[in-house]
Amino acid sequence: MNKFDYIIRSETTKDYYEVENLAREAFWNLSVPGCHEHYFIHVMRNHQDFVPELDFVIEINGKIIASIMYTKAILIDENHTKKPILTMGPICVRPDYQRKGYGKLLLEYTFEKALKLGYDTIINFGNPDNYIARGYKSCKKYNVCLEGDAFPTALLVKALKDDAFDGRKWFYYPSEVENLCDDTEAVAEFDRLFPPKQKKWQ
C-alpha cells in the first residue's frame, strides 16, 4: 500500500448510497444472517449524536473502499458526573481490501481528529483481536462498564490521553440512535433498495 494510491477525505452526500452499500458488503452474514449496518449508517447521519467532522472515507481510483463514522456518547460516574465521549462505528472495508491496513489508517487518522475536537475517549464494541494493536484496552482496565456492572469482553476503550481516566467507575451510555436498528421491518424495507443477497449463517 502506497500513500499515493489512496485518498482519505470527508464523506459527501453523493457518497451516501455507495457507503451504505459498502457497509452492506462488509457486514453481510458476518455475525447474523444479513446485516443492519447499512441502515444504521442511513439513519445515523440525521441523528443529533452524529459527528460529521469524523465521517471519512478512503477512495482508490474513484472508488470508495473504506469508511468510518462516530457518534457522541457519555460516561457517567457514581456521583452522576458526565464525561462526553465518542462511540466509533461502524468502520467498513470492502471485502477485497480487508487485511491490508485500510482500517488502521482510518482509525489512526480519526484518533487525531477526535483529539483536536476535544475528546479524550473512544469506545466501541468489537473483537479485541482487531483493536488491541490500535491501543484499545479492555473496559475493565479503565473501570468502564454497562448498567448492572457488566464488563463485556467486546466493550473496548481507547484513551486518547494518558490522564483520560483516574480509576473511578464509569457507566457507558451509547447514543440512542442504535435503538433504531431494532425496527426489523424498517431495516428490511431499506435493504430492498440494494441488489438482492442471500441471508444465511456462516
N, C-alpha and C positions, 0 to 999 in steps of 0.2 A: 504494500500500500504506500503510495507516494502522496504527499500533501498537495501536490499539484493536480492529482487525479480527481479530487472531490472538492465540494464547496459546502461549508456549514452556513446556513442562513435562516432567517426567520420564516415561519410558515406564512403564506398569504391565503386569501380567500380562494384564489384559483387552485390552490393545492388541496382543498378540503377533501374532495372525493378520492383523490389519489392517495392521500394519507390514510383515510378511513379504509380503503381497500388494502393498503399496505398492512394495517393493523389486523385486518381480517385474515390475510395470508399468513401473517406471523403467528397468530394465536389459534388458528382453526384446528379444532380437535386436539389441542395441546394438552389441556387438563380436563376438559369435558367435551362431549360431542358438540361441534360448532364452536361459537365463542360470542362474547358480547362486547369485546374491547372496541370494535369499530363504532358501535352505538354509544358507548361510554365517551369516546372522543367527540362524537357528534353533539351530544348534549352538554359535555363539559365546557365547550368553547363559549357557550352563552350563560354559564353559571357565574355567580358573583365571586366564587372562590378560584376561578381560573386565573392563572398568571400568564398573560400573553407575552410578557417580557422574557419568559423562559420556554417559549414554544419554538423549537428549532427542528430543522430537517437537514439531512445530508443529501446532496444531489451529485450524481455522477452522469456525465454526458446527457444532461437534461432530464434525467430520471431520478425520482426520489427513492432512495434505498433504505432510509432510516429516519426515525422521528422520535422526539421526546417531548413530554409535557409535564406540567406541575400544577398542583392545586394548593391553596392555603389550608392549613390545619392548625390545631392548637394542642399544647400540652398544658395540663392543669395539675398543680401540686396539691398536697393535702391541706394547705391553707387557702386554697382556691385562687392562687396566683396563676395568671395565664401567661403562656410563652408562645408567641406566634412562630410557627414553623412551616415547613413545606412537606407535602407528600409528592414523591416522584412517581410518575407513571401515568399512562403506560409508556414504556420505551419499546420501540418496534424496529426490527431489522428484517428486511426481506430474506426469506429462507436461503436463497442462493448467495447472500452476502453475510450470513451469520458466521460466527467464529473467526472473523477476520479483523476484529478490533474497532469496528464502527460504533458499537455500543459504548465501548470505553471512551472513544472520542467525544461522544455526546455527553456522557456523564461528566467527564473532567472539564469540558467546555462550560457546561451549565453550572457546575460547582462554583467556578469563579464568578459567573454572572450572579448567582444567588447570593454569594457573599457580598458583592457590591450593592445588592438590593437591601442589605441589612439583615439577612437571615444567617443563623449560625447552625441550624439543624435541619436535616432532611431525613425523612422516614419513608420506607416502602416495604411492602410485603413481597418476598421473593425467595428463591433458592439461595441460601448463604453461599454456596459454591460459586455463584455467578457474581457476587458482590463484595466478598471479603477482600479481594485484591484491589478494590477501589476504595478501601478504607472504611467500609461499613462494619459495624460491630453488632453483636447480639444485643437485643434490647435490655437484657439483664445487666450487661456491663454498665449501662447508664441509668439503671433502675427505672426504666420506662416500661409501662405495662398497659393493658387494657382494663376496663372496668371489671371488678371481680378478682383483681390481682393476677390476671393471666399474662404469662410471658411466652407468647408463641415463638417457636424457633424461626418462623418466617418473618417475624417483625424485626426489621433491621434498621439500625440508626447510623447515620453519617454525621459526625460532628465536624463542622467546618472551621471551628476554633477550638483551641485546647481548653479554654475555660467555658465551653458551652454548658457543661454540667458540673454540679457541685455535690453530688451524692444524694440529694433529696429524691423522693419518689415522685414520678410524673405519670399522669394518666393521659393516654393518647386518644385524641378525638379527630378523626379524619373529616373531610368535607362531606356534607350530606348529599352531594351530587352522586356519590357511589350508590346511594339507595335507589336511584332511578333505574339502575340496571336490573332491579328486582322485577320490573314490569316485563315479563317474558313475552307478552303479546306485542308490546311496543318494539322490543328487540327483534322479534320475528318479522314484523311489518317492515322495519327498516332494512333488515337483511335482504328482503326481496328486491331491493334497489341494486343488488350486486349479482354477478353471474352465479348460477346455481352451483352449490358444492354439497357433497355428501357428508352428513354428520355421522360420526362413529367414535367408538372408544379406541384409543391406541396407546 
